[in-house]
């Protein structure tokens, strides 16, 4: 693939430079077509959400757009709060071309008839926030940001700030605690009559408003302007039939040169590892690849899987947000399982006891096995805990725990047997692959190991 879609080679640092690249053509085309036809163009393009779930973008927009007036206001939210381990994609997009993201936000807000649009980023993402502020200011002054007000909201460095329901709660000024219902049912500033999320001053006689809300991530919205400017056929010409287009991938872990790049969907996973990450060290081989912590592990026998939603689904995993953590044949999967389980434990929000207590118990049991104290009884207890960890869950986090840890147990029983039988030396230390920086070399978040389950740090 010769051209770049969302990740230009050089940063676009002014509106003049963005216009020189054709910026603004997508929004102008949307206004020519009108909201309904704009949604139709995105639908025809086959664009799927790049945040991890891969839900068809046009279908999401059309669902909210079709809500009746009595549902309340509509809102558009751009999720730029990435924190999935192994992932580094939205940040470089914002750094290199925040203008294209803002144009995508303006198009989406216009298409669904939004009253306002919000872009959520972590407060630690200072360069990204500065790029967004500059782009919004310049584009609004030039009349290139649409008629819907666009606000940037910062939030804490918490995994659940990037969960769409937790993100809405944070935009409203609260902690990022996931709600019971998805945004298209219970959107921004909704006023339910009663219940755990009822806002102060709401009484039984008030008319509830659902305020249906669309949440798309940065990369998804950055792709929209080019779809409008070039047409859905252009987007369909890239990628695969079920996964059209391109995506930004990161490859980290036991590779020679951890990095990221924009690639065409359908590229084999093994090719990504070699071309983006430089492959594993000489004499070593790939043992496991994790698409973040939300999906089942991918083993060496599936390195030919194409980078597509259908490809990863066919092998019992998921593409996630295209951040891949590679471990070579020296890795101890017991320790890796404990690291990932602990991450989900400390990042969970304590609203669902089955999740919080279950993830904590699984982490403790894995640590016992890792240190040689635990045996078959602990493995059986992990299995029992994983069956119950999703009881009453508000968000996807306990399902991640269930899918991920179960897959490691299933795919690497020899590692667990060797650890329990004392046939392995003490495991090597692994940095947890939550990425702070990947421009000019990978920097992992060293504070993650000090994080406590109440979201404080030891």
VEXMAR-512422 format. One record per residue: x, y, z of N, C-alpha, C in turn. Coordinates in pm, whole numbers, plus 32768, in hexadecimal, padded with zeros to 4 digits. Layout:
<rs>
XYZXYZXYZ/...
</rs>
This chain:
<rs>
80557F8880008000800080008058807C8000/804B80CF7F9980A381427F8A807581BD7FD8/7FF281D77FD77FC2825180167F9D823B80A8/7FA882A680F57F8282A281807EF482DA818E/7EA4829A81E17E1982C281F27E088319826E/7E3382E882E17E228333835D7EA6835683A0/7F158325836B7F96833883AD7FFB83708349/7FFA83F283308057842C82CF80E8841D82FE/8142841B829E81D0840C82BF820484808313/81D484F982F48200856F833D818785AF8383/819985E383FC81298621844480ED869683F7/806986A083FC8021871183C2800987748434/804F87E584318051883E84A5800A88C3848E/7FC688D2841D7F7C894D84067F04893083AF/7EA0898683B77E2A897683637E4E898782D0/7EAB89E082B47ED789F4822A7F11897381F1/7F63892E82417F9C88B082137F3088458201/7ECC884782597E6087E6824D7E0E87FE81D0/7DF2887C81B47DA9889D813A7DF7887180BE/7E7B888180C37ECE885A80527EC687C48037/7EA58777809C7E9486E6808E7E0686C28063/7DB28723804E7D278708802A7CC9870D80A0/7CF9873B81137CA68742818A7C2D879A8177/7BBE877181AE7B4187BB81A37AE587888137/7B19873980D97AC68706806B7A5B86A5809D/7A7B865881047A1C85F8813979A2863A8176/79B986A381C7794B86EA820778F78734819E/793A876E813C78F187B280D1789887508085/78CB86D9806A787D8673802578078646807A/781B863980FE77AE86128157773E86788152/776186F7815276FB8760814C76B1876080C6/76F5873C805976B3872E7FD8764F86BB7FDA/7676864C8018762285D4801975AD85DF8079/75C4861E80EB7561861F8156757C85AE81B9/754285B58230756085538299754284C28272/74CC84A8823B74A8841E821A750583E081B5/75238428814B757C83F480E3760B83E68116/7633843D817476B8843081B076C383AD81FC/765D838D824B765B830D82927660829A822E/761882A781C07616823E815B76A08229811C/76E9829581047770828980CC77CC823B812B/77C4825B81AB78178215820D77ED81828216/776C8168820D773B80DE820F777080918197/776880CC81217796808980A7782D807080A9/787780C480F1790880B480F6793480388143/78DA8003819878FD7F8F81E979547FAF8260/7966802F828079BB805582F1798880148371/79E57FD683BC79C67F9A843C7A177FE084A8/79DD7FE8851F7A1F802E858C7AA67FF685AC/7B0A804D85B77B94802185CE7BB8801B8663/7B56802E86BB7B74802B87497B837FA08782/7B587F3987377B677EB087687AF47E568743/7A797E89874A7A057E34873079EC7E1F869B/7A137E7F864779FF7E7185B8796F7E7F858C/791E7EC885D978907ED785B578847F34853C/782C7F1584DD781C7F6A846777F87FFA848B/784880588460783880E3848777B5811E8452/7795810483D5771A8139839D769E810883E4/76A08089840D762D80548456761E809784DF/768D80B38520768880F885A0764E8185858F/767D81CC852A764A8253851175B5825284EF/758D81F78499750181F4846D74A481D184DF/74D0817C853C747D815785AD745E81CE8606/74C4821F862374AF8295867774628300862A/7481831085AC743B8374855B73A583578552/737F82D7855672F382AF854872A382BD85C9/72E482DD8639729C82EA86B77238835E86AF/71C0834D86E7715A83B886DF717F84308734/714484A487197165851F87637150851287FA/70EC84C4882370D284B688B27142846E88FC/71A2843488B3721583F588F57276845B892E/726784DA890772BF854389397326856D88D3/738D85B0890373F885DD88AB744F8568887F/7494857B880D74F8851A87E27582855787F7/75E385008814766C852F882A76CD84D687DD/7741850E87C177AF84C68781782884CC87DC/7864845987F878DA8452884D794B840C8801/79BE844C87FF7A37841187C57A8D83DD8838/7AA8835C88367AF4831B88A07B89831D887E/7BD4837588C37C64837C88B17CAF8357892F/7C6E830589847CA782E28A067CE682588A04/7D33823A899B7D6581B2898D7DBF818B8A02/7DAD810E8A2F7DFE80D98A9B7E0980438A96/7DDC80088A267DE87F788A147E7C7F528A0C/7EAB7EF48A5D7F377ECB8A557F5F7EA489C7/7FD67ECD89A080097EB1891B7FDA7F1088B0/7F857F7088D27F467FC6886D7F848051886B/7FA3808087F47FD7810887E17FAE81318754/7F37816887467F04818B86C27EBF821286C1/7E64822A871F7E1D82AA87227E7B831E8742/7EDD830687987F39837187BB7F8C83A18743/7FCA834786F78014837A86817FBA83BB8619/7F3D838B860C7EE183CB85AE7EC7845B85D9/7EAD847086597E9384F7868B7F0F854F8680/7F83851786977FFD8565868E801A859085FE/7FFE853885A08025855385167FBA859C84C5/7F3A858A84EB7ED285CF849E7E5185D784ED/7E4F862C85537DD6863F85A27D678680854F/7D8C86C984E67D29870C84927CCA86A68452/7D01863684257CAE85D183E57C4E85918449/7C7A858284C67C22854E852E7BAF85AF8548/7BCF862F85547B688694856E7B05869984FB/7B36868F84807ADA868E840E7A7F86138414/7AB585A1843A7A64852A844979FA853984B4/7A1F857A852379BE8596858E794E85EF8559/79738657850E790F86B484D778B0866D8477/78E586148425789185CA83C67831856F8411/786385268472780E84CA84BE77A18514850A/77C785858549776485D4859376F886098537/771E863584C076BE8664845C766285F28430/769C857D8419764F850D83E275E584DA8442/760284D884C475A284A185247549850E8562/7562858D8540751485F9857975358613860A/75B68610862B75E1862186B675D086B086E6/75B186BF876875AB874287A77636877587CA/7691871887E7771A873B880B777186C187F5/77F386D887E97853866C87D978C1867C8841/78F4860C8871795C860A88D879CC85AD88AC/7A4685D888C87ABB858488AF7AFC85698937/7B0084EA895F7B3A84C689E07BC8849489D1/7C2684D38A167CB284A68A177CE484A48AA7/7D4784528AC07D80844C8B467DCF84CC8B65/7DCA84F58BE17E0D85718C087EA485698BF6/7EDB84EF8BF37F6B84DF8BDE7F9284EC8B4A/7F3084F08AF07F4C84FD8A607F5A85918A3B/7FC085D28A6C7FCE86628A567FE6868989C4/80428648897C8054866F88EF7FD4865C889D/7F8A85F388BC7F0F85D888737EA586428891/7E9D866A890F7E3D86D189357E61875688F2/7EE0877788F07F0B87F488B07EEB87F2881A/7F01878087D97EE58775874A7E4F8784872F/7DFD874887857D6C875487757D3D87E3878B/7D6F882287F57D4788AC88117D698908879C/7DE188F787657E0B894B86F47DB38932867A/7D9988B3865D7D49889185E87CBA88C685F4/7C7E88B486697BF488E4867C7BEF897C8671/7C4E89BE86B07C508A5186AD7C5D8A85861E/7CBB8A4F85D37CD28A7E854C7C5F8A5A84EF/7C2889E384FD7BBD89B884A57B3B8A0284C2/7B1F8A1C85417AA78A6A85617AB38AF8852C/7B288B3385397B3C8BBB85077B2A8BC3846F/7B4C8B55842B7B428B5383997ABD8B1B8369/7A638AFA83C479E28AC1839E79EC8A358368/7A5189E983937A67896183617A4E88F683CA/7A088919843779ED88B884A17959889C84AF/790988C5844D787A88AD84547834890B84B4/77B288F484C57761894B851A774C891385A6/777B889A85C07768885A864377E0887A869B/77CB88AD8714783D88CA876C788B884C878E/79108858878D796987E887AB79B988098828/79B687B1888A79FA87C789097A6187588920/7AD3877B89587B38871989817B2F87088A18/7B23868B8A447B17866B8AD37B89860D8AF8/7BD0862C8B637C3C85D68B917C0E85848C09/7C4E85118C1B7C2984B98C887CA1846C8CBD/7C8B84178D207CFA83D48D657D3883638D12/7DB0833D8D3A7DF882D08CF67DC5824B8D2C/7D4A822B8D097D0981AF8D357CD881648CBB/7CE280E18CC07CB7808C8C527C2480A58C2F/7BD080B58C967B4180C48C7F7B1B814E8C4B/7B7781AD8C497B5B822C8C087B4B82178B72/7B8881AE8B3D7B7B818E8AB07B0681338A91/7ABF81018AF87A4680B28AE379D581138AC8/798580FC8A5F792C81658A2D78C881968A94/7894813D8AEA7835816B8B4F787C81B48BC0/78F481868BE3794381CE8C46796F82558C13/798C825E8B9079B282DD8B53794183438B5D/78C683198B44785483748B50784783A88BDE/7858834F8C3E784E83778CCB78B983DE8CED/793283CC8CB6799F84298CD1798684B18C8E/794F84B18C15792F852F8BD278CB857E8C25/787285398C6B7810857B8CC0784B85AD8D43/78CB85918D5A790E85C38DD1791B855F8E41/78FA84E18E287902847A8E8E7978841D8E72/798F83BE8ECB79F483588EB479C882FF8E40/7A2682C28DF77A0182708D8379C781E98DAC/794F81EA8DE5790C81708E1078A981458DA5/78BD80D28D67786180A68CFD77D2809B8D2D/777680C08CD476E880B88CF076B180308CC7/7631801C8CE575F17FA08CBF75D47F998C29/75B1800A8BED757F80098B6575E1804E8B05/75E480218A89763E805D8A26761580EB8A03/7670813889C4765681C789A975DB81E38953/75B7818888F9754381A588A574C0819688F4/74C6815A896A7452815089C2745A81B98A31/74CF81C78A6C74E282248ADC755C82788ABB/754382EA8A7875B0833B8A4675DB83A98AA5/7620840C8A6E7653847A8ABF75E284CB8AFD/75F484ED8B7A759885458BC4750885108BC2/74F9848B8BBB7475844F8BBE743784608C48/73B284618C4D736D84788CCC730984098CE7/733983958D1472DB832B8D37728683548DAF/720E831D8DBA71B583438E2571E583128EAD/722482A18EAC725082698F2C72C5820B8F10/72FE81D58F7B736981758F6973EF81AB8F95/745481578F8A74D781768FC1751681F08F7F/74F382098F00753382778EB874DB82F28EAD/746B82F88EF57416836E8EF1746383E78F25/745684568EDF74A184CD8F057454851F8F6A/749885708FBB745585C0902173E886198FE5/73788622902A730B86788FFD72A586348FA6/72BF85B88F7D726085708F2971F685338F83/717A854D8F66710C85168FB570B684BE8F5C/705D84728F9B7011840F8F516FBB844C8EE4/6F9484CB8EF26F3D85098E8F6F85853D8E15/700B85418E19705685758DA8705185148D31/705A854B8CB9706084F78C4270F084CD8C29/710C844B8C257196841F8C1171C484388B81/724384568B73727F84678AEF72F584088AE4/72F883B98A79736383598A6673E0839B8A2D/73CE840789DF743E844C899E749C83E98957/746C83A288F274BF833E88AF7541837B887C/75AD83328891763383658877768483028824/76C8833687C0772682E5877277B182F787AD/77F6828887C47882828B87F078D682458786/7933828E87497995825686EB7A21827B871B/7A81822686FA7B08824687257B4D82A286BF/7BC182D386E27C0B833486937C2483028605/7C56828985F97C7A825685747C008249851A/7B91821D85517B16821085037AEE829684C8/7AEA82FD851C7ABE838084EF7B2583C28492/7BA583A384A47C0B83DA844B7BFE83A283BD/7BC2832D83B07BB082EF832D7B3B832B82E1/7AD8835E83297A5B838D82ED7A6E83FB8285/7ABF8465829E7ACC84CE82397AF9849B81B0/7B53843A81AE7B818407812D7B1783B380E8/7AC5836D81367A56832180FA79F5838080B5/79D683EF80F6797C845180B879BB84948040/7A3C84B280497A8084F97FDD7A9B84A07F64/7ABC84217F7E7AE583C87F117A7983627EEA/7A18834F7F3F79AC82F47F2079BE826D7F64/794E82287F7E795581A67FC2799E813C7F71/799D81477EEB79E280E37E997A7880E57EB2/7AAF815E7EC77B3E81687EE77B5E81197F65/7B0D81297FCE7B2780E2804A7B15804C8038/7AB380257FEA7A9B7F977FD07B0C7F577F81/7B5A7FA97F387BC87F717EE77C3F7F477F3E/7C3E7F6B7FBC7CA97F4980187C7A7EDE807B/7CD47E8980A87CB17E26810E7C6B7DAE80D5/7C0F7D7481237BC67CFD80FB7B327D1F80EA/7AE57CC080B97A577CDA80A27A0E7CFB8123/7A2A7CB1818F79E67CC9820D7A2E7D2D8266/7AAC7D4A82487AFA7DAA82967B417E098237/7AF67E6681FB7B367EC2819B7B8E7F2881E1/7BEE7F5D81957C3D7FCE81C57CC47FAA81FD/7CF88005824D7D7B7FF7828B7D6A80098322/7DD37FEC836B7DD2800783FA7E6180208429/7E6E805F849C7EF1807784D77F0C8007853B/7F7A7FC085287FA07F4F857D801B7F7285CF/80217F3A8647809A7F41869A80C97EB386B5/814C7E9E86B581877E1C86D481F27E33873E/81DF7DF887B4823C7E0B882482587D848865/82A57D8788D182C57D0B8919834D7CD788F1/83577C5588DC83D57C1488BB83F47C1F8826/83FE7C9A87F684247CB1876B849D7D0C8769/84E27D0C86F985617D5586EF854C7DEB86F4/84E47E1D86B184D07EAD86A7843C7ECF86B6/84097ED68730837B7EF6874483567F7886FD/82E57F7786B782C07FED8669822C7FE58644/8202804485F18179804785BF817B8074852E/8110805684E68107807F84598078806F842A/805880B783BF7FD580A9837F7FE0803D8315/7F867FDA831B7F8D7F6982BF7F037F4C8286/7F017F0882167E837EE081D97E4D7E668221/7DCD7E67823D7D8E7DF4827B7D987D7C821E/7DA87D0682587DBF7C8D820C7E507C60820D/7EAB7CB6823A7F397C9282457F4A7C2482AC/7F997BBB82917FAC7B4F82F27FF07B818373/7FC87B4883E37FFF7B70846480967B5E8468/80C87AED843681587AD6843681A47B4083E9/81697B71837C81A87BDC832E81AF7C5C837F/81457C7B83CA81467CF1842081B67CE98486/81C47C7584C5822B7C65852C82B57C7B84F1/82CD7C48847A83517C57843B83687CE48406/83047D1D83C4831A7D9D8380830A7E1583DC/82B27E0D843E82A07E7E849A82FC7E718513/83047DF9854C83537DE485C683DD7DAD85B1/84037D8F853584877D59851B84967CC6853D/84277C83855E842C7BF6858284697BDF860B/846C7B62863584AA7B4086B585427B3486A2/858A7B298711861B7B25870B864C7AA986C1/86C37AB0868386FB7A3B863E870179C0869B/86D8794F866686D878D486B4865B78BF8706/86067920870C858A791687598514790586F9/84A378DA872E842978C986DF83B47904872C/834B792386E482D3795B8723828978EC876E/8268790787EA821B78A8883A818A78D28846/81727953885D80EA7984887280E07A158847/806B7A3A8814804D7AC487F17FC77AE8882F/7FC57B5A88757F4B7B8688B97F187C058875/7E9C7C0288417E5F7C7D880B7E287CD1887E/7E817D0E88CB7E597D5289467E347CEB89AE/7DD97D108A087DAE7CB38A717D197C958A67/7CDE7CB089F37C4E7C9F89E57C267C21899A/7C897BD789667C697B6289137CC57AED8935/7CA07A7A89037CEF7A0289197D787A0D88D8/7DD979C789127E6179C888DF7E6679888855/7EC379BA88027EDD7980877E7F6279378787/7F6378B887637FDD7868876D802A786886E9/80A1782D86EC80FA782E867880BC77EA85FE/8061778C86138027774685A07FC7779D854F/7FA6781185827F487869853E7F8778ED8511/800A78EF84FD804B796B84D4802779958446/7FE8793B83FB7FBC795F83747F31799C8373/7EF479B083E77E6E79E983EB7E6F7A7583B0/7E127A9583567E0E7B1D831E7DDB7B818384/7E127BF9837F7DE67C6483D77D5C7C9283A9/7CF67C5383DF7C6C7C7483BD7C137C41842E/7B9D7C7C84387B417C5284A27B157BC2848D/7AFA7B9E84107ACF7B1583F47B407AB18403/7BBC7ADD83E37C2D7A8383F07C487A5C847F/7C4A7ABD84D97C637A9E85657BED7A5585A5/7B757A7485797B017A2D85AD7B0879998588/7B3B797B85117B4278F184E37BA1789C8537/7C0378DB85797C60788E85CD7C3C78998661/7BC578CD867F7B9678D387087BCD7946875A/7BFC79AF87167C307A23875E7BED7AA18726/7C307B1287327BFD7B8F86FD7C707BEB86DC/7C5C7C43867B7CC67C9E86517CDD7D0D86B6/7C757D2A87087C827D9587697C9E7E1A8725/7CF07E6B87657D137EED872E7D977EE986E1/7DBF7E7086B67E367E5B86627EB87E7F86AA/7EBB7E69872D7F377E7387797F627DE887A2/7FD67DBB87717FFE7D2F878280797D2387DC/806B7CD0884480D77CB888A481107C2E8886/818E7C29886181CF7BAD883682267B7688A6/821D7AF288BE82777AAE891C82BC7A3D88D2/83417A3288E8838C79C988A3838E794888F5/83DB78E688C683D678618901841B7859898A/845278C789BC848878C78A44842178F48AAB/83AE791F8A7E834A795A8AD8830478EF8B2B/82E679138BA7829B78BE8C03820B78F18C04/81AE78A18BD0812478CE8BC180DB78D78C47/810F78988CAE80D278A78D3380E579378D63/815E79698D54817979F38D7D812D7A568D26/81287A3E8CA580DE7A968C4B804A7A988C72/80117A258C8F7F857A1E8CBA7F6F7A6E8D3A/7FCC7A628D977FBD7AAC8E147FC67B438DFE/80217B6E8DA7802E7BFD8D887FAD7C358D4E/7F767BED8CEC7EFC7C1D8CAB7E847C198D0A/7E7A7BB08D587E0B7BA68DB87E137C158E1F/7E8C7C338E4C7E9A7C9E8EAF7E747D258E73/7E987D3C8DF47E727DB98DB47DDA7DCA8DB6/7D917D638D8E7D007D6C8D8B7CC77D788E18/7D077D3A8E787CDA7D448F047CE57DD28F37/7D597E108F277D6B7E968F617D217F008F10/7D057EE78E917CC17F498E3E7C297F3E8E47/7BF57ECF8E7B7B647EC28E877B307F248EF0/7AAD7F418EEC7A7A7FB68F347A357F998FB8/7A217F1C8FDC79E77EF9905F794F7F079064/790E7F188FEF787C7F198FEF78427E8C8FED/788B7E2E8FB3785A7DA48FA478B27D478FF6/78817D16906878D47CC090BF790C7C469077/78BD7C09901E78EE7B928FDA796B7BB08F88/796E7C278F4E79E17C508EFE7A587C728F57/7A447CD18FB37AB47D0190037AEF7C929058/7A9A7C4C90A37ACB7BE290F97AFF7B6C90A8/7ABA7B4F90387AE57ADF8FE67B6C7AF68FA5/7B807B6D8F6B7C027B8B8F2E7C717B8A8F96/7C517BBD900D7CB47BBD90787CD97B3090A4/7C747ADA90B17C8D7A5090DB7CDE7A049072/7CBC7A188FF27D0679D58F877D987A038F87/7DAD7A838F9C7E367AB88FA27E847A799015/7E487A6F908A7E8A7A3290FE7EAC799F90E3/7E50795690A77E6778C990897ED578B79022/7ED9790F8FBD7F4579088F5A7FCC79258F9A/7FCE79828FF8804B79A0903E807B79299090/801D78E390CC8043786A91178082780290BC/804877EF9045808177908FE6810877C28FB5/811378418F9B818F787D8F69820278698FCA/81E77873904A824F786790AF826477D790DF/821C777890A3822F76EC90C781DF76BC913E/818A77129175813976EC91E980BA76A491BD/807E76D2914F7FFF769B91218010762090CB/7FA475D290C27FA5755990717F2275489027/7EFB74CA90137E8374AD8FC57E0674E89005/7E0074EB90897D8B752290CC7D7A75B690A8/7DE875FE90A27DE0768C907E7DB4769F8FEC/7DE276468F947DB6764E8F097D2076368EFE/7CEF75D58F487C5E75BA8F487C1076308F80/7C4576718FE67C0376E490207C0177598FBE/7C6C776A8F717C6D77D28F0B7BFD77BA8EA7/7BED773D8E7C7B83771C8E1E7AF9773C8E55/7AE5771D8ED47A6377398F137A4C77CF8F1F/7AB3781A8F407AA678AB8F4C7A8678EB8EC5/7AC778B98E5C7AB278F28DD77A2378DC8DA6/79E478718DD2795978598DAB78FB78C18DE6/791D78F58E5B78C279508EA278EA79E38E97/795A7A008E5C79917A888E60793A7AEC8E13/78E87ABD8DB678957B178D6778097B2A8DA1/77EC7AF28E1577667AFD8E4E77447B908E6A/76DA7BC18E2C76AB7C498E4677077CB68E13/77597C998DAE77BD7CFC8D83777E7D738D3C/77B57DEA8D5477897E668D1377D97E838C94/78517E508C8C78A57E6B8C1878E87DEB8BEA/793E7DF88B88797B7D848B4879F57D4E8B94/7A247D988BF77AA27D728C397AA37CE38C6F/7A3D7CB58CBA7A437C2B8CEB7A3C7BC38C7B/79FC7BE78C0A79FD7B8D8B987A8A7B828B5D/7AD57BF08B647B617BEC8B3A7BB07B8C8B93/7B9D7B988C167BE07B3E8C747BBF7AAD8C53/7B417A928C3D7B147A0A8C227B5279D48BA2/7B487A208B367B7A79F18AB47C1179E48AB2/7C577A488AE97CE97A4B8AE17D2A79DF8B37/7D0779DB8BB77D48797C8C117D2378EC8BEE/7CA678D68BC77C7D784F8B9D7CD078218B25/7CE8787B8AC87D3478548A507DC578328A72/7E0078798AD17E8A785B8AF87E9177D28B3C/7E3277B68B947E2D77338BD47E1C76C48B6C/7DC976DD8B097DAB76788AA57E2176628A46/7E6676CC8A1F7ECF76C189BA7F59769E89F2/7F6F76B98A727FF576A48AAA7FF276528B2B/7FB275DD8B287FAF758A8BA2803A755D8BCE/8095754E8B6E811C75218B92816475868BEB/814D76078BD3818C766E8C25815A76658CB5/80D9764C8CC580A176428D4B80D375C38D90/80D975558D46810974D78D80819B74E48DAC/81ED75208D56827B752F8D77828E75898DEF/823E75F38DFA824A764E8E6B821F76098EEC/81B375BC8EE8818275788F6081DF75088F8C/822374CD8F2B827E745F8F4B830B748E8F6B/8320750F8F6883A275478F8C840F752D8F26/83E775188EA8844A74F98E40847C75758DF6/845075EA8E21847A76668DE084C176C08E44/8524770C8E18856077708E7184FC77DF8E8C/851E78368EE884C578A88F0184B178F68E81/843779228E67841B79678DE8846579EB8DDF/84837A118D6284C47A928D4D845F7B028D60/84917B778D7A843A7BEB8D8D840A7C1E8D06/838A7C3C8D00834F7C718C8683187CFD8CA3/833C7D5F8C5382F87DE28C62826A7DD48C32/820B7E0F8C7C81827E058C4D81727E5D8BD1/81377E288B6681397E6F8AE580CF7EDB8AD3/80BC7F2D8B38806A7FA58B2780C880138AF7/80AE80498A81810E809E8A3C80FD81308A63/816A816D8A8F816E81FD8AA8819A82468A2A/81FC820C89E48234824D896D826881E2890D/825481FA888C8287819D882882C881E687B3/82D3826987BC831E82B5875983B082B88785/8408827D87358495827B875884BA821087BC/846B81A987CA8487813E882A8416812F888E/840180B488BA8390809A891283B080BE89A3/835080FD89E4835781198A7382D880E28AB2/82E980868B118277804C8B55825A80978BD6/81E0808A8C0581B580CF8C7F81E980838CFA/825680B48D34829180718DA8823C807D8E25/81DF80DC8E26818B80EE8E9C811A80878EA4/8103803F8E3780927FE28E35809E7F778EA1/81187F498EBC81287EDF8F21810D7F118FAE/810B7F958FC180EC7FCD904580597FF09055/800D7FE18FEC7F8080078FF07F327FA69048/7ED87FDE90967E897F9090F57DF87F8490C4/7DAC7F2390F87D237F0E90C97CC37F8090E6/7CEB7FE1913A7C96805791517CC180CE90FA/7D1680B290967D48811590357DAB81779072/7DE3815790E67E5281A4911D7ED3815A90FF/7F44819591267FC68156910B8010813F918F/804D80CA9197809C80AA920E811C80FD920E/
</rs>
